[in-house]
Amino acid sequence: MVPGKYTAVLKWMPNIITLILLIGAPAVPSKMVSTAFAQLDYTNGRISAGVRYEAYENVLQGYDSAYNGQGIANKYIRYTDSTLTVQ
């Protein structure tokens, strides 16, 4: 079985300057920001494995700016039986 999931948040803010002036919010360096991830999991009997890919382009406010970029965030392999789990 190969289940997975994908999530993306994309924000386009063409009138952000007006909003910043009205509410006193911090300036946003880009009019378009996004964050996305895709996770793919594979299970065959007692063995399962997975990988998560993440992309942060012009990160959303509130996210650490160090997250700008994309790549494999984590991966795993797991073996499970009735008495033991190894990950």
Stockholm file with secondary structure:
# STOCKHOLM 1.0

chainA/1-87         MVPGKYTAVLKWMPNIITLILLIGAPAVPSKMVSTAFAQLDYTNGRISAGVRYEAYENVLQGYDSAYNGQGIANKYIRYTDSTLTVQ
#=GR chainA/1-87 SS CCCEEEEEEEEECTTHHHHHHHHCCCCCSCSEEEEEEEEEEEEETTEEEEEEEEEEESCCTTSCGGGCEEEEEEEEEEEECSSCEEC
#=GC SS_cons        CCCEEEEEEEEECTTHHHHHHHHCCCCCSCSEEEEEEEEEEEEETTEEEEEEEEEEESCCTTSCGGGCEEEEEEEEEEEECSSCEEC
//
